Amino acid sequence: MTFYEKELVRIRDIVYSNDKQISTVIRIRNYIEKNYHTKLDLDVLSNTQFVSKYHMLRLFKKYYGQTPRQYLIDKRIEKSKKLLARGLSVTETCFAVGFESLSSFSTLFKTKTSKSPTEFQKKSNFQEVK
């Protein structure tokens, strides 16, 4: 085995030290992807994989660089953009992607996209017409 092959193996063992942890985090991410529109919190997510919510939180942050909540919000905003572009109302979109409050949805949407949901929808409808 060459020096470079040994280094790659050494680095892989450090970065991917525990395949079970990786598969747990991937399954949690996939669960969020499929169930983003439902009520999800740390208890629900940790129970799906039978791990401590604090351990799951640390693992998720370690491998994805953000918390499950941040990932969920990003997923919901991404899906809401598609629904708004299709012409769903802001209220319908808000509840379809799993937000419980129209004001929190609008605030988060504007924070993430720098446009309100209504502005985003008008701009996307205008671009489709062109």
Buried (B, 14 or more C-beta within 10 A) or exposed (E): EEEEEEEEEEEEEEEEEEEEBBEBBEEBBEBBEEBBBEEBEBEBBBEBBEBEBEEBBEBBBEBBEEBBBEBBBBBBBEBBBEBBBEEBEBEEBBBBBBBEEBEEBBEBBBEBBEBBBEBBBEEBEEEEEE
